[in-house]
Amino acid sequence: MILGRGAILGRLRDSNPERRLTISPILESEQVGRCSVDIRLGNEFLLVNRETGIMGIDPIRRGEMAESVRRYQTRVEIAYGSPFYLHPQQFSLARTFEYLALPSDIAGYVLGRSSWGRLGLVIATATVVECGFKGVLVLELANLGSVPIVLYPGMRIAQLVLHSVDAGTNIPVSPATP
């Protein structure tokens, strides 16, 4: 079942640490919608370099892959209030502004906001946020449009849809046995 605004706010305020949902910071009450929470863009980006001279990245050759990835990506930190330009056909990873801690009975999905999609910005992530997750989310940003898109750290970029996890399915995973 998807959690509505009342359930989300209730779990954010829950005094039981095992049931408490943490999304921090929430800067405006409007950030919690009727059935989702707006997630903001952080200020750390991992850009994919356009010109690298790399013939390809082969995941089988792990030793070579680490060096290729270092040449393929550049870490960038943008000051809050400063613009970040995502050029056409450019791809970047970006952290969210919010820190999340989901209890063991809540999981979520991250979805791009449609207002960004209409501009050609595709916002993807691992999509599923597992119950018990703690940390910031990493978003995959791709500009499929024909003009640069200007993004600012702190702006709303995605939505987190939360849902309850059936207690019967929330069993610790153990290594497979033959």
C-alpha positions in Angstrom: 0.0 0.0 0.0 1.3 3.5 -0.9 1.7 5.8 2.0 -0.3 9.0 1.9 0.6 12.4 3.3 -0.8 11.6 6.8 1.0 8.3 7.1 4.3 9.8 5.8 4.0 12.7 8.3 3.1 10.3 11.1 6.1 8.1 10.4 8.4 11.1 10.2 7.3 12.0 13.8 7.1 8.5 15.2 8.7 8.2 18.6 9.6 4.5 18.0 13.0 4.5 16.3 12.2 1.1 14.7 9.2 2.6 13.0 10.5 6.1 12.3 11.0 7.3 8.8 13.9 9.8 8.3 14.0 12.2 5.4 16.2 15.1 6.3 16.0 18.0 5.8 12.5 18.7 4.8 12.6 22.4 4.1 8.9 23.1 3.3 5.7 21.4 4.2 4.8 21.3 0.5 7.7 18.9 0.0 5.4 16.1 1.4 2.7 15.7 -1.2 -0.5 13.6 -1.2 1.4 10.4 -1.8 5.0 11.2 -2.3 7.9 13.3 -1.0 9.8 15.7 -3.3 13.5 15.0 -3.3 16.0 17.8 -3.9 19.2 17.8 -5.9 22.4 17.8 -3.9 25.6 19.6 -4.9 27.9 16.7 -5.8 28.0 15.4 -9.4 29.9 12.8 -11.2 30.2 13.8 -14.9 30.9 11.5 -17.7 33.7 12.9 -19.8 33.0 13.2 -23.5 36.5 12.8 -24.8 38.5 10.1 -23.0 40.4 8.1 -25.7 39.0 5.0 -24.1 38.1 2.3 -26.6 35.6 0.8 -24.2 35.0 -0.2 -20.6 35.2 -4.0 -20.1 33.7 -5.1 -16.7 35.4 -8.5 -17.0 38.9 -6.8 -16.8 38.5 -5.3 -13.4 42.0 -4.0 -13.1 41.8 -2.1 -16.3 38.2 -1.0 -15.6 39.1 1.0 -12.4 41.6 3.1 -14.4 39.2 3.5 -17.3 36.4 4.7 -15.0 38.8 7.2 -13.4 39.5 8.6 -16.9 35.9 8.4 -17.9 34.4 10.4 -14.9 35.1 13.7 -13.2 33.7 14.6 -9.7 32.3 18.1 -9.4 31.0 20.0 -6.5 28.7 23.0 -7.2 28.0 25.7 -4.6 24.4 26.1 -3.5 22.9 28.9 -5.6 25.2 28.3 -8.5 24.1 26.7 -11.8 25.0 23.3 -13.1 24.7 22.9 -16.8 23.7 19.5 -18.2 24.4 19.7 -21.9 22.5 17.8 -24.6 23.3 14.1 -24.6 25.3 14.5 -21.4 25.0 12.0 -18.5 25.8 12.7 -14.9 25.3 11.0 -11.5 24.1 13.3 -8.7 23.5 12.9 -5.0 20.3 14.0 -3.4 20.2 16.7 -0.8 18.2 14.6 1.6 19.5 11.9 3.8 17.0 8.9 4.1 16.6 6.2 6.7 13.8 3.8 6.0 12.5 1.5 8.7 12.3 -2.2 8.0 8.6 -2.0 7.0 8.8 0.8 4.4 10.4 0.7 0.9 10.2 3.3 -1.9 10.5 4.2 -5.5 12.2 7.2 -7.0 10.6 8.8 -10.0 11.5 11.8 -12.1 9.2 14.8 -11.9 7.2 15.2 -15.1 8.0 18.9 -15.4 11.7 17.8 -15.9 10.7 15.1 -18.4 9.0 17.6 -20.6 12.3 19.4 -20.9 14.1 16.2 -22.0 15.7 15.4 -18.6 15.5 11.8 -17.7 16.0 11.1 -14.0 16.5 7.5 -13.1 18.2 5.7 -10.3 18.2 2.2 -9.0 14.5 3.2 -8.7 13.8 0.8 -5.8 14.9 2.0 -2.3 15.0 -1.1 -0.2 13.5 -1.2 3.3 16.2 -0.4 5.9 18.1 1.8 3.4 20.2 4.6 5.1 22.0 7.2 3.1 21.6 9.7 0.2 20.2 8.5 -3.1 22.2 8.6 -6.3 20.3 9.9 -9.3 21.2 9.3 -12.9 20.6 12.4 -15.0 20.5 12.4 -18.8 19.7 15.3 -21.0 18.0 13.9 -24.0 17.0 17.4 -25.2 18.7 19.7 -27.7 19.6 22.6 -25.4 21.5 22.7 -22.1 19.3 22.3 -18.9 20.3 24.5 -16.0 20.0 22.8 -12.6 20.6 24.2 -9.2 21.6 22.3 -6.0 18.6 22.3 -3.7 15.9 22.3 -6.3 13.2 19.7 -6.4 14.2 17.1 -9.0 12.4 13.8 -8.2 9.7 12.2 -6.1 10.0 9.4 -3.5 6.9 7.2 -3.4 6.8 5.2 -0.2 4.9 2.0 0.5 4.5 -0.5 3.3 6.2 -3.8 3.1 4.3 -6.9 4.2 5.8 -8.3 7.4 5.7 -11.8 5.9 8.0 -10.7 3.1 10.4 -8.9 5.3 12.6 -11.9 6.1 16.4 -11.5 6.4 18.1 -12.8 3.3 20.6 -15.6 3.9 23.1 -17.0 1.4 21.7 -19.5 -0.9 22.4 -23.1 -0.1 22.9 -25.8 -2.8 
